[in-house]
Amino acid sequence: MFKQKKTKSAKRFGWLAIIISSLTCFIVGGGIVFLFMNHQLQEAEATNQSLGKISTVYSALYNNYYKKVSRTKLVNGALTGMVNSLGDPFSEYMSKSETESLSNTISSSFTGIGAEVQKSGSHIEIISPIKGTPAEKAGLKARDIIEKINNKSINGYSLNKAVSLIRGKKGTNVTLTIKRGSETFTKTIKRDTIPVKTVNGKIVKDHPTVGYVQVSTFSENTAKEFKAELKNLQKKGAKSFIIDMRDNPGGLMDQALKMSSIFVKNNKVLLRVQQRTGAQQVYRAGKKFDGGYKIKGKTVVLINSGSASAAEIFSAALHQSAGDQLIGTKSYGKGTVQNTMPFNDQTELKMTIAKWLTPNGDWINHKGLQPTIKADYPSYAYQTAIDTKKTYQQGQVSGQIKKLQILLNALNYNSGQANGYFSDQTVAAVKKFQQANGLNATGQSDAQTVNKLEEKIAAQISQHDDAYQTAIKALN
């Protein structure tokens, strides 16, 4: 009986509790919905007020400024200013041409004629046509001088300006006036898509089991190129690898994950991405990224101050999750992730959306990765180029002359103390250099002399690459 009564009482209390609980949930839940909606309304109201102010300023400037103003200029100025207010160098509103340039970088290709060019004095000179491109098919050759583009002289143009005129839409024509020796002729060439190789490799000289792979950037096809180059070097006998990430500005994160996973054991952390909420997305090595292809031989990575972003993601993953050594100097230190928002007018908003952390959870932003072994190019390798618009001669004093003296001394042409004064000793050193390189020995440093000097320095730097030599020793 007791048990039975107790049961009936329990049932009555249970139903009453459910009814009261339901009412309470409805009231409390309704309150939460109300508060949430109220917050959204407040946010919307604040946004409308801000946009209203922007609209008022736009209208006032467009209608009342003392000179006629372009609508596009005002809109672009407002968008650019809004993004710039973040103080983030990696977030930007990009114009149509900037968007196209970024797209070319990411896609590892551009539309043009396929000729590598360089500035030579006041001229634009072809270094070489890329094999299989319109430039090669048109018969362009190394050392050809481009005098005109579409019948307009480009004498004195910057390299970037000349390149921007040569490039253009696929299928369109560009007419070049070419000087070859004493002959001048014109060529009309149809532009096409030109692929850009981002990975280069070789077997290290005198070390037949060591493969060297240089990665210049992380574009859409970089991981594919990288894997193909590794396999190619393995076929040639490579068992250990030097991966050169120096002066690599980064690029696509997914490419860095695909590439680093090759060297890291499955399920080990490659990267952590942290959202503004603090939540982390963890990426781990595995077949998803590397397709089951693994390198198990000893590997070292070369880094320097120009290694940034995806190059640092790759380097950190190999160092912290595979135990590989980093050789060189401290990396750049870019620890943020960007995404792009395209608009119908072919402009884009590039925006920082998250932080990325190393496998150990370190945020290297503005700090960089520290090498386990410090080694570097000679100091003169980091000197900026000498201005070739001027001729430097005896008695002059300038920072450009100091650069000239540093390079001459590096090549063992004793120009005296590198103090920027063009002394008798500097004249003698310049003459000696000119004579050794088949130039007119005037003792004055003109554009031709400077270009030849920088060419010789570049060759010497490659022969005195301490980081590269240190990497070879580390693998042997």
C-alpha positions in Angstrom: 0.0 0.0 0.0 2.7 2.5 1.0 4.6 1.8 -2.1 1.5 2.3 -4.2 0.6 5.6 -2.6 4.1 6.8 -3.0 4.0 5.9 -6.6 0.8 7.9 -7.3 2.2 10.9 -5.4 5.4 10.6 -7.4 3.5 10.6 -10.7 1.5 13.7 -9.8 4.7 15.5 -8.8 6.4 14.4 -12.0 3.7 15.8 -14.3 3.6 19.0 -12.3 7.4 19.4 -12.5 7.3 18.9 -16.3 4.6 21.5 -16.8 6.4 24.0 -14.5 9.8 23.2 -16.2 8.3 23.7 -19.6 6.8 27.1 -18.7 10.1 28.1 -17.1 12.1 27.0 -20.2 9.7 28.9 -22.4 10.0 32.1 -20.3 13.8 31.8 -19.9 14.4 30.7 -23.5 12.2 33.5 -24.7 14.3 35.9 -22.7 17.5 34.6 -24.3 15.9 35.0 -27.8 14.8 38.5 -26.9 18.2 39.5 -25.6 20.0 38.0 -28.7 17.6 39.7 -31.1 17.9 43.0 -29.1 21.7 42.7 -29.5 21.4 42.1 -33.2 19.1 45.1 -33.5 21.6 47.3 -31.7 24.4 46.1 -33.9 22.3 46.7 -37.0 21.4 50.2 -35.8 25.1 51.1 -35.1 26.1 49.8 -38.6 23.3 51.8 -40.2 24.5 54.9 -38.4 28.1 54.4 -39.5 27.1 53.7 -43.1 24.9 56.7 -43.1 27.8 58.9 -42.1 30.0 57.4 -44.8 27.2 58.0 -47.3 26.9 61.6 -46.2 30.6 62.3 -46.5 30.7 60.6 -50.0 27.7 62.7 -51.2 29.2 65.9 -49.8 32.5 65.4 -51.5 31.1 64.2 -54.8 28.6 67.1 -55.1 30.4 70.0 -53.3 34.2 69.5 -53.6 35.6 72.5 -55.6 36.9 70.1 -58.3 35.0 67.2 -60.0 35.8 64.0 -58.3 35.5 60.4 -59.7 33.0 58.2 -57.9 35.4 55.2 -58.3 38.2 57.2 -56.6 36.0 58.1 -53.6 34.7 54.6 -53.2 38.2 53.0 -53.5 39.5 55.6 -51.1 36.8 54.8 -48.5 37.5 51.0 -48.8 41.2 51.4 -48.7 41.0 53.7 -45.7 38.8 51.3 -43.9 41.2 48.4 -44.3 44.2 50.6 -43.6 42.7 51.6 -40.3 43.4 48.0 -39.1 47.1 48.7 -39.1 47.6 45.2 -40.6 50.1 45.2 -43.6 48.6 41.9 -44.8 45.0 43.1 -45.1 44.3 45.3 -48.1 41.7 46.3 -50.6 43.2 45.4 -54.0 42.6 47.1 -57.3 41.9 45.1 -60.4 45.6 45.0 -61.4 46.7 44.1 -57.9 44.1 41.3 -57.8 45.3 40.0 -61.2 48.9 40.1 -60.0 48.0 38.1 -56.8 46.1 35.6 -59.0 49.1 35.2 -61.2 51.4 34.5 -58.2 49.0 31.9 -56.8 48.3 30.2 -60.1 52.1 29.9 -60.9 51.4 31.4 -64.3 50.9 34.7 -66.1 49.8 35.8 -69.6 52.6 37.3 -71.7 55.2 36.3 -74.2 57.5 34.1 -72.0 60.8 36.0 -72.0 62.9 36.6 -68.9 64.0 40.2 -68.9 66.4 42.5 -66.9 67.3 46.1 -66.7 70.6 46.9 -68.5 71.5 50.5 -68.0 68.5 52.4 -69.5 67.5 49.5 -71.6 65.4 46.4 -71.1 67.3 43.3 -72.2 66.1 39.7 -72.7 67.9 37.2 -70.5 66.4 34.3 -72.3 63.1 33.2 -73.9 61.4 30.4 -71.9 61.3 27.2 -73.9 58.1 26.5 -75.8 56.7 30.0 -75.3 55.6 32.7 -77.9 58.9 34.5 -77.3 61.0 31.5 -78.3 58.7 30.7 -81.3 59.1 34.3 -82.5 62.9 33.9 -82.5 63.8 36.2 -79.7 67.3 35.6 -78.2 69.3 36.3 -75.1 70.8 39.9 -75.1 68.2 41.2 -77.5 67.3 44.8 -76.5 63.6 45.8 -76.4 63.6 49.4 -77.7 59.9 49.9 -78.2 56.6 48.3 -77.2 53.7 48.9 -79.5 55.8 51.5 -81.4 56.4 53.6 -78.2 60.0 54.0 -77.0 60.6 52.5 -73.5 64.1 54.0 -73.1 64.5 54.8 -69.3 61.4 52.8 -68.3 61.5 50.9 -65.1 61.6 47.1 -65.4 58.1 46.7 -63.8 56.6 49.3 -66.2 58.0 47.6 -69.2 56.9 44.1 -68.1 53.4 45.4 -67.4 53.2 46.7 -71.0 54.5 43.4 -72.5 51.9 41.3 -70.4 48.3 41.4 -71.3 45.2 39.3 -72.1 45.7 35.8 -73.6 45.3 35.9 -77.3 46.0 39.6 -77.7 49.1 40.9 -79.7 52.1 43.0 -78.6 54.5 44.5 -81.0 58.2 44.7 -79.9 60.9 46.6 -81.6 64.1 44.6 -81.1 67.7 45.6 -81.4 70.2 42.8 -82.0 73.7 44.0 -82.6 73.5 46.6 -85.3 70.2 45.3 -86.6 66.8 46.6 -85.6 63.5 44.7 -86.4 59.9 44.3 -85.2 58.1 41.3 -84.0 54.3 41.0 -83.4 53.7 38.3 -80.8 50.5 36.7 -79.6 50.3 36.6 -75.8 49.6 33.2 -74.1 49.6 31.6 -70.6 53.1 31.2 -69.4 53.7 28.6 -66.6 56.2 29.5 -63.9 58.2 26.8 -62.2 58.4 27.2 -58.5 60.6 24.2 -57.6 64.2 23.4 -58.8 66.4 20.5 -57.7 69.8 18.9 -58.3 72.1 16.2 -56.9 74.8 18.0 -54.8 78.2 18.1 -56.5 80.6 15.5 -55.0 77.8 14.2 -52.8 75.8 11.7 -55.0 73.3 10.7 -52.3 72.3 14.3 -51.3 69.5 16.0 -53.1 69.0 19.8 -53.1 65.5 21.3 -53.7 64.9 25.0 -53.8 61.3 26.3 -53.5 60.7 29.9 -54.6 57.1 30.3 -53.5 53.9 28.3 -52.6 51.6 28.4 -55.6 48.8 26.1 -56.9 51.2 23.6 -58.4 54.1 23.8 -56.0 53.3 20.6 -54.0 52.9 18.7 -57.2 56.2 20.0 -58.6 57.9 19.4 -55.2 56.9 15.7 -55.0 57.9 15.2 -58.7 61.3 16.7 -58.0 61.9 14.6 -54.9 61.0 11.4 -56.8 63.3 12.4 -59.6 66.2 13.0 -57.3 65.6 9.7 -55.5 65.8 7.9 -58.9 69.2 9.6 -59.3 70.4 8.2 -56.0 69.4 10.8 -53.4 68.8 9.4 -49.9 69.0 12.7 -47.9 67.8 16.2 -48.7 68.5 19.9 -48.4 65.3 21.9 -48.7 66.0 25.6 -49.4 63.3 27.9 -48.2 65.4 31.0 -48.2 63.8 34.2 -49.7 60.6 32.3 -50.1 57.7 34.8 -49.3 55.1 32.0 -48.8 51.8 31.6 -50.5 49.1 28.9 -50.2 48.8 27.2 -46.8 47.4 23.9 -48.3 50.6 23.5 -50.4 52.8 23.8 -47.3 50.7 21.1 -45.6 51.0 18.8 -48.5 54.7 19.3 -48.7 55.5 19.1 -45.0 53.4 15.9 -44.5 55.9 14.1 -46.8 58.6 14.4 -44.1 56.4 14.0 -40.9 55.1 10.7 -39.4 51.3 10.2 -39.8 49.1 11.9 -37.1 51.8 14.2 -35.9 50.8 17.9 -35.9 51.8 20.0 -38.9 50.0 23.3 -38.0 47.5 24.9 -35.7 45.1 27.6 -36.9 43.6 29.8 -34.1 40.4 31.7 -34.8 39.5 35.0 -33.1 37.4 33.0 -30.6 40.5 31.1 -29.5 39.3 27.8 -31.0 42.0 25.9 -32.8 41.9 23.7 -35.9 44.7 21.2 -35.9 46.2 19.8 -39.1 48.0 16.5 -38.9 50.3 14.6 -41.3 48.7 11.8 -43.2 47.6 10.4 -46.6 45.1 13.2 -47.0 48.0 15.6 -47.6 50.9 13.5 -48.9 49.0 10.7 -50.7 51.0 8.1 -48.9 54.4 9.3 -50.2 57.0 9.7 -47.4 60.7 10.7 -47.2 62.4 8.9 -44.4 66.0 10.0 -45.1 67.7 12.7 -43.2 66.6 16.2 -44.1 67.7 19.8 -43.3 65.9 23.1 -44.1 67.6 26.3 -45.1 65.9 29.5 -43.9 66.7 33.3 -43.7 65.0 36.6 -43.1 63.2 36.3 -46.4 61.5 33.0 -45.4 57.9 33.9 -44.5 54.4 32.6 -44.1 54.0 29.2 -45.8 57.7 28.8 -45.9 57.7 29.1 -42.1 54.8 26.7 -41.7 56.8 24.1 -43.7 60.0 24.7 -41.8 58.4 24.7 -38.3 56.6 21.4 -39.1 59.8 19.7 -40.2 61.7 21.1 -37.2 59.2 20.5 -34.4 57.4 17.3 -35.7 60.2 15.6 -37.6 63.2 16.8 -35.6 64.9 18.2 -38.7 67.5 20.9 -38.3 67.0 24.5 -39.5 70.1 26.1 -40.9 70.6 29.8 -41.8 69.3 32.9 -40.1 66.1 33.9 -38.3 63.1 33.8 -40.5 60.7 36.7 -41.2 58.0 36.0 -38.7 54.6 36.1 -40.3 52.1 34.2 -38.2 48.7 35.2 -39.7 46.4 33.6 -42.2 44.7 35.6 -45.0 41.7 35.0 -47.2 40.3 36.9 -50.1 36.8 38.2 -50.9 36.2 38.8 -54.6 33.9 41.5 -56.0 32.1 41.6 -59.4 34.4 44.5 -60.6 37.4 42.1 -60.3 38.7 43.8 -57.2 39.3 41.9 -53.9 39.5 42.3 -50.2 42.4 40.4 -48.7 41.8 40.0 -45.0 43.6 38.4 -42.0 41.2 35.8 -40.6 43.3 33.9 -38.1 46.6 33.2 -36.4 48.7 30.2 -37.3 50.7 28.4 -34.6 53.6 25.9 -34.9 53.1 22.3 -33.9 54.3 23.2 -30.4 51.7 26.0 -30.2 54.2 28.9 -30.7 53.0 32.1 -32.4 56.1 33.3 -34.3 54.5 36.6 -35.5 57.3 39.3 -35.6 59.6 36.7 -33.9 60.4 34.3 -36.6 61.9 30.8 -36.4 65.4 30.6 -34.9 67.9 28.3 -36.8 69.4 25.4 -34.9 72.7 26.1 -36.8 73.5 29.8 -37.7 75.1 30.2 -41.1 74.7 32.9 -43.8 75.8 34.4 -47.1 78.6 36.9 -47.0 77.5 40.3 -45.7 77.8 42.0 -49.2 75.1 39.6 -50.5 72.5 41.8 -48.7 73.7 45.1 -50.2 71.1 46.8 -52.3 71.7 47.4 -56.0 73.8 50.3 -57.2 72.0 53.0 -59.2 73.0 52.7 -62.8 71.5 56.0 -64.0 74.7 57.8 -63.0 78.4 57.4 -63.9 80.7 57.5 -60.8 84.2 59.0 -61.1 87.2 60.3 -59.3 86.6 62.9 -56.6 82.9 62.1 -56.0 81.5 61.1 -52.7 78.3 59.1 -52.2 76.6 56.1 -50.7 76.5 54.5 -54.1 80.3 54.7 -54.4 80.6 53.0 -51.0 78.6 50.1 -52.4 80.8 50.0 -55.4 83.9 49.8 -53.2 82.4 47.0 -51.1 81.8 44.9 -54.1 85.2 45.6 -55.7 86.9 44.6 -52.4 84.8 41.5 -52.2 86.1 40.5 -55.6 89.7 41.2 -54.5 90.1 44.4 -56.5 91.5 46.6 -53.7 89.6 49.9 -53.9 90.8 51.1 -50.5 88.6 51.8 -47.5 84.9 51.6 -48.3 84.1 55.1 -47.3 82.2 56.4 -50.3 85.1 58.6 -51.6 86.2 57.8 -55.2 89.9 58.0 -54.6 92.9 57.2 -56.8 92.9 53.7 -55.4 89.3 53.3 -56.4 90.1 54.5 -59.9 92.9 51.9 -60.2 90.6 49.1 -58.9 87.8 50.0 -61.4 90.3 50.1 -64.3 91.7 46.7 -63.2 88.2 45.2 -63.1 87.3 46.7 -66.5 90.4 45.3 -68.1 89.8 41.8 -66.6 86.2 41.8 -68.0 86.8 43.1 -71.5 85.3 46.6 -70.7 86.7 50.0 -71.8 89.2 50.8 -69.0 88.2 54.4 -68.2 88.4 54.1 -64.4 84.9 55.5 -64.3 82.0 53.3 -63.1 79.2 53.5 -65.7 76.1 51.3 -66.0 78.0 48.6 -68.0 80.7 48.4 -65.4 78.2 48.2 -62.5 76.1 45.5 -64.2 79.1 43.4 -64.9 80.3 43.9 -61.3 77.0 42.8 -59.9 76.9 39.8 -62.2 80.4 38.7 -60.9 79.3 39.2 -57.3 76.2 37.1 -57.8 78.4 34.2 -59.1 80.7 34.6 -56.1 77.9 34.6 -53.6 76.6 31.2 -55.0 80.2 29.9 -54.5 80.4 31.2 -50.9 77.1 30.0 -49.6 78.0 29.1 -46.0 74.5 27.9 -45.1 74.5 25.5 -48.1 77.9 24.2 -47.2 76.9 23.8 -43.6 73.8 21.8 -44.7 76.0 19.4 -46.7 78.2 18.8 -43.6 75.2 18.3 -41.4 73.9 15.5 -43.8 77.3 13.8 -44.1 
